[in-house]
Amino acid sequence: MIRFVNIRTLKGEASAVIRASRKGDIVVTSRGKPQAVLHAVSEEDLEDYLLVHSPKFLRSLAASYREYRRKGGIALEKLIADTERELARVSR
């Protein structure tokens, strides 16, 4: 169930509202109109959330995918072997 809280309540009871967001999303309203959504996030999920909402990362991902489609990929075994060779070379 989605809960609604006005901005004035959020200001006065921020800790309680944030704790409540662990049980489900909370829509923050101002003058009856939605302004934001509070959604609990774990430490493990924070990086994923930030990346998914990063225009720079999404552009880079799209560019990488276009290059992959144009040039083709390589087998995982080859990638591992190449990486191991490069690591051995660098660590000498």
Secondary structure, 3 states (H helix, E strand, C coil): CCEEEEHHHHHHCHHHHHHHHCCCCEEEEECCEEEEEECCCCHHHHHHHHHHCCHHHHHHHHHHHHHHHHHCCCCHHHHHHHHHHHHHHHCC
